[in-house]
């Protein structure tokens, strides 16, 4: 068996702080460089998540969002600038990520992530990040991840409350998103346009989504699978809840 190739000198410099970590090292960084991440949503959560993943060397990133940049987005959606107003968010994201790390391949899809598209995109992804703000889309993302056995990192933030979880369909005992948030019991939709959101909160949750994704890609540490981590930004108190698989779940449960 031939020895694995060393990383190029430019990569050794760019990712040197990762290479110094025993938890990452050359092998972990190589896995990151060879990975493909799918991000649904290029807004408040998708911005920090995509930027950290690109800077960390994720080889290929696909971003899906059908929206355009608006002035009201700029308070928190740090991937976009004043010059981006009126542009498709995914194209603005593509430009930003290319400036951060030109070696990352970014596929920008300006479209709504429906079930059919998700089944196609999730099938070729290593990890999926749910950075959207729509309950039905979240359920469709989860269903596609369960179908294809792809790990899902889900984040949400509204007002001064945030949450993050990892759903791992490869583990038969782990819950999926639908186990925790039943598809037939949608919560009342809460949107930033009507409820507001504290700008750094989406940065905190989005950055944590990138962190969990990188751990999964590098195969290091322990993920949040089986837990729901919630942040009350008013008091900076974290609550960690153990969540169980629902045997009767319509998405991942045993049909018998």
N, C-alpha and C positions, 0 to 999 in steps of 0.2 A: 504494500500500500504506500503510495507516494505521500510525502509530507505536505500538509496544507500550505498554500502560498501565504507569504507574509503580506500584511497590509501595505499598500503604497505609502511612500513617505508622507505625502500630503494628508492621508488619513491618520497616520501615526501622530501627526501634529494636531490635526483638527480634533480628534477624539482622545487625545492623550489623557485627559482627566477621567475618562471612562476606563481606559486601559490600565490606569493605576489602581482601579478598584478590583479587589479579589472577586467580588460578586459579578463583575462584567468581564474584564480582561479581553484578550484578543478574540477568544472564541465567542464570547457574548456579543462583542461589537460586530463580529462577522455575521452573526445571526441577525442582528439589527439591520446591517447593511443589505442583507439578502431578503428582507421581509417586505410584505405588502400590507399596508393598513388602509382600511376603508373608514372614512369619517363622514357621518351624516349630519350636516349642519355646519355652516361657515360663519356662525355668529359669535355670541359671547363665550360659549364653551368651546366651540370649534376653533376659535382664534388661538388661544394659548396652547390648546392641545396640539394643533397642527404645527405651530411654530416650534414647540419643544421637540416634537417628533422629527421635524425636518432638521433642526439643529443637531439632534442626536444621531442622525444618519440613517433613518428609515429609508430603505432604498426606493420604495414606490408608495406614493400616497394618492388615493382617489378621494376627492371631495365632492359631495353631492349637496346642492342647495339651489332652489329655484328663484331666490330673492335677489334684489339689487341693493346696493349700499345707499342708505338714507342718513341724513344728518343726525337723526336721533340715535343711530347705531353707534356713533363714534365715541360716546361716553364710556363704552365698555368693550366694543368689538375691535380689539387692538391690532388685528390683522389688516384693517382697512384705514385709510387716511382721508383727509378732506378732499384730496384729488381723486379719490375713488368714488365719490358720490355719483350715483347714476349708473355705475358699472355693475355688472353681475358680480355677486360676492365671490363666486368660485374663480372668476378671472382675476379679481383683485387679490384673492388668496394665492393664486398661482404666481403672480408677480412678486408678492411679498416673500413667499417661500423660496423662489428662485434667487432672490437677493440674499437670503439667509444662508442657503446652501445650494449652489447651482448643480450639484451632483445628484440631487434627489429628483426623481421623475414624478411629476405631479399631473394627474389626470383630473381635469375640471369638468364636471357635468352639471350644467344649469338646467335642472329638471327636478320635478317632485319625485321623491323616493317612494314609488309605489311597490306593491308586493312582487310584481313580475320583475321589475328592475332589480330589486333587492335580492331575489333568488339568484339572479345572474351574477351580481357583484360580490355577494357574500361568498359564493362558491370558490372564488379565486383569492380571497383575503385570508391573511394569517390571524388578524385581530380586527374587530369592528368597534368603533367608538360611536355611541349614540349621543350626539350633541344637539339633538333637535328639541323642539318644544311642543310637539303634537303627540297626544296619547295614541292615536290610531297608528301613526308612523312608528312610534316606539314598539307597539305590538307587532307590526309587520317586520321590523328589524329583528326582534326577538325570534319570531317564527322562522325567519330565514336562517338565523344563527343555529337554532335547534335542528333544523332540517339538515344543515351541512356540517354540524359539529364544530362551529367556529366560536371562539371565546368572545364575549361581549363586555365592553366596559361602558356602563351607563352612568350619566351624570345629569343633574338637574339643579336649577337655582332660580329662586323667585323671592322678591322682597329682600329679606335678610336671612333666608334659610336655604341651605344647600344640601345635596345628598349625592353619594356615589356608591356604586356596587359593581361587582364583577359576576357575570353569569357564565358558567363553564359547562356547556352541554356534553363535553367529553366525560364528565364525571356523572355516572348514573344516579348518584345520591345527591347531587347539587340541584338547587332550585333554578328555574328560569325566571325571567322577568314576569311572565304571566302567573307564576306561582305566588308572587308577592303582590302584583297588581292585576287582578282578574280582568280579562278582556271585556267581560259582560258587566263590569261595574266601573265605568270610567269616572274619574274624579271630575269635579267642576274645573273646566279649563281656566288656568290662571296665566295670563300673559304679561310680559314686561310693559306692553303698551298701556295696560290698564292698572296693573299692580305695582309697577316699578321694580327695580333691582339695584342693589348697591354694586357699583362697578367692580371693585376688586373681588367680590364674592365669586363671580363667574370665572375670574382669573384663578382663584384658589381651586375651585372644583375642576376646571379645565386642565390645569397643570397636574392635578392629581390623576386625572384620566390618562394623561400622557405618561405619568410615572407608573401607573398600573400596567399600561400597555407595554412599556419598555421592559418591565419585569417579566411579563408573559413572553415577550419575544426573545429575551436573553435567557429565559428559563432560570430565573434566580428569585430568591425570596419567597414569600408567601403572599398569595393574592387575597383579595377581599371576597373571593367566592364563598357564598354561604352567609355573608354579612351585608347589612345595610348600614353605611356610615353616614350620619347626619350631623350637620353643623348649624348651630344657632349663632350667627355672627354678632348678635347683640351682646352676648356674654362670652363669645368665643368658647362655647362648650360643645364638645363632641359627644355624640351618643352612638354607640356601636350595638346594633341589634342583630341577634342570630336569626336567620330566616331559614325555614325548612322547605323542602320539596313537598309539593302537593301531589299525592299519588293520583288524584282525580283531575289534575291539570289538563285542560283541553289541548295544550300545546306539547308538553313534555311527559305527561302522565302515561301510565300503562293503559292502552285502549281496552284491555280485558279486565 
